[in-house]
């Protein structure tokens, strides 16, 4: 279960939710997105989970943004 999170943990959770949002808007499954990015689908599941803090690399963030055809900052803008 989710315990207390520091500020960066909350950012990782929000980032994962953004990735899930854009993935769904793109009509991709977790397996399809993971394959295109070159990561494990279980890892992507952890990234997208709001109850699990899973940091991601810039390489993964940039690859996801490229697949979604959005600028990378969109994934980091939590005010939208």
C-alpha positions as CSV (number, residue, x, y, z in Angstrom):
1,X,0.0,0.0,0.0
2,X,1.1,3.6,-0.5
3,X,2.9,5.0,2.5
4,X,4.1,8.6,2.9
5,X,5.9,9.9,-0.2
6,X,8.4,12.7,-0.6
7,X,7.9,15.3,-3.2
8,X,9.9,13.4,-5.9
9,X,7.9,10.2,-5.3
10,X,4.7,12.1,-6.0
11,X,6.3,13.4,-9.2
12,X,7.2,9.9,-10.3
13,X,3.6,8.8,-9.7
14,X,2.2,11.7,-11.6
15,X,4.6,11.0,-14.5
16,X,3.5,7.4,-14.6
17,X,-0.2,8.5,-14.7
18,X,0.7,10.9,-17.6
19,X,2.4,8.0,-19.5
20,X,-0.7,5.9,-18.9
21,X,-3.0,8.7,-20.1
22,X,-1.1,9.3,-23.4
23,X,-0.7,5.5,-23.9
24,X,-4.4,5.0,-23.7
25,X,-5.1,8.1,-25.9
26,X,-2.7,6.5,-28.5
27,X,-4.7,3.2,-28.4
28,X,-1.7,1.2,-27.2
29,X,-1.6,-1.6,-24.6
30,X,1.2,-1.6,-22.0
31,X,2.8,-4.5,-23.9
32,X,2.8,-2.6,-27.2
33,X,4.2,0.6,-25.7
34,X,6.8,-1.4,-23.7
35,X,8.0,-3.2,-26.8
36,X,8.2,0.0,-28.8
37,X,10.2,1.7,-26.1
38,X,12.4,-1.3,-25.5
39,X,11.4,-1.9,-21.8
40,X,9.7,-4.8,-20.0
41,X,5.9,-4.6,-19.8
42,X,6.0,-5.4,-16.1
43,X,8.3,-2.4,-15.5
44,X,5.9,-0.2,-17.5
45,X,3.1,-1.5,-15.4
46,X,5.0,-0.4,-12.3
47,X,5.7,3.0,-13.8
48,X,2.0,3.6,-14.5
49,X,0.8,2.3,-11.1
50,X,-0.4,5.1,-8.8
51,X,0.5,2.9,-5.8
52,X,4.0,2.1,-6.8
53,X,7.0,4.6,-7.0
54,X,9.1,3.6,-10.0
55,X,11.6,6.1,-11.3
56,X,12.3,6.2,-15.1
57,X,15.3,7.3,-17.1
58,X,15.3,10.2,-19.5
59,X,15.9,7.7,-22.3
60,X,12.5,6.1,-21.5
61,X,10.8,9.4,-21.1
62,X,12.1,10.7,-24.5
63,X,11.2,7.4,-26.2
64,X,7.6,7.5,-24.8
65,X,7.2,11.2,-25.9
66,X,8.5,10.3,-29.4
67,X,5.9,7.5,-29.7
68,X,3.1,9.8,-28.5
69,X,4.4,12.5,-30.8
70,X,4.5,15.1,-28.1
71,X,7.3,17.2,-26.7
72,X,8.9,15.5,-23.6
73,X,7.9,18.4,-21.3
74,X,4.2,17.5,-21.7
75,X,4.9,14.3,-19.7
76,X,6.4,16.5,-16.9
77,X,3.8,19.2,-16.9
78,X,1.6,18.3,-13.9
79,X,-0.5,21.4,-14.0
80,X,-2.5,20.2,-17.1
